[in-house]
Amino acid sequence: KGKGKGKGKGKGKQQNQNQGKGKGKQQGGGGKKASKANQKPKKQQQRKQKEKVSSETGRRRRGKGTKGGQTKGKQIDIAQARLELIIRSKYQNPGKSQPTALESKICQLLVDLEASSRDLKPHLRDLGIVSARKINITQTKKAIVIFVPKLQHQKWQKLQDRLVRELEKKFSDEDVLFIAQRKVMKLCQINPKINAPRPRTQTITAVQNEILNDIVYPTKIVGKRTRFRVGGKRLLKVYLDPKDSKDIEQRIPTYEAVYRKLTKKNVKFLFPRYVI
């Protein structure tokens, strides 16, 4: 009997302890489950935020690195390169590879005129310039001298009136002149083996006379006179056609300054009272 009572008591104690442990475990498990349930929505929110951020960055990366973006950039580069090539084709100077800022601006204006007007497009397509210079006439006024190839000079003269008007609108308070690029051949440059005579068109006198005609164009030179002053100085008097006196009278100081700068000779332009 004692043994049975002891066993019964021990079993009851063990059952009570096991029940308490189970309850504690159940309560602990419930607490853990509740904490896990609270943590799950937080983790889901974080994942969603990460997905959104990653999707935005992915879209941005795709937009930057996609083929479409590359093709658009290439198209812009191709268009700019084509425009630069057209502008560069107007600069026809074999001795100089890169144009100055003034020369590139003139080339760009010529390309714009060629694109805007249908009348000038077929004529300006094959024409180009060799160089350009700015010459000071007074403190407030300047002149732009554009040198063109000699073989193209006659074609330039056909368009000169209109081109001068259009370019003077772009360059305010500046006169524009077109002069052919000519070469002066010195006597030391003649080959003694061939012993050929020097071309008359490449002498200093002929070149300076042609420069004078180019400066005054389209007005005709009616007469010339050389005055010898005391001390050996010379003054060239050039008489122009009086029909164009109203149009050219304001440009006479420009003609004199440009001719003096290019040839280092003094010149005076006049209009005769009568023409024989």
VENSUL-V232117 format. One record per run of one state. SS is the DSSP state (alpha for helix, beta for strand, coil for the rest). FROM is the first residue (numbers start at 0). LEN is the number of residues. If there is no record, write none. Layout:
ss->SS from->FROM len->LEN
ss->SS from->FROM len->LEN
This chain:
ss->coil from->0 len->1
ss->alpha from->1 len->64
ss->coil from->65 len->1
ss->alpha from->66 len->23
ss->coil from->89 len->1
ss->beta from->90 len->1
ss->coil from->91 len->9
ss->alpha from->100 len->16
ss->coil from->116 len->1
ss->alpha from->117 len->7
ss->coil from->124 len->4
ss->beta from->128 len->8
ss->coil from->136 len->5
ss->beta from->141 len->8
ss->alpha from->149 len->21
ss->coil from->170 len->3
ss->beta from->173 len->8
ss->coil from->181 len->5
ss->alpha from->186 len->3
ss->coil from->189 len->10
ss->alpha from->199 len->3
ss->coil from->202 len->1
ss->alpha from->203 len->13
ss->coil from->216 len->4
ss->beta from->220 len->8
ss->coil from->228 len->5
ss->beta from->233 len->7
ss->coil from->240 len->1
ss->alpha from->241 len->22
ss->coil from->263 len->3
ss->beta from->266 len->5
ss->coil from->271 len->5
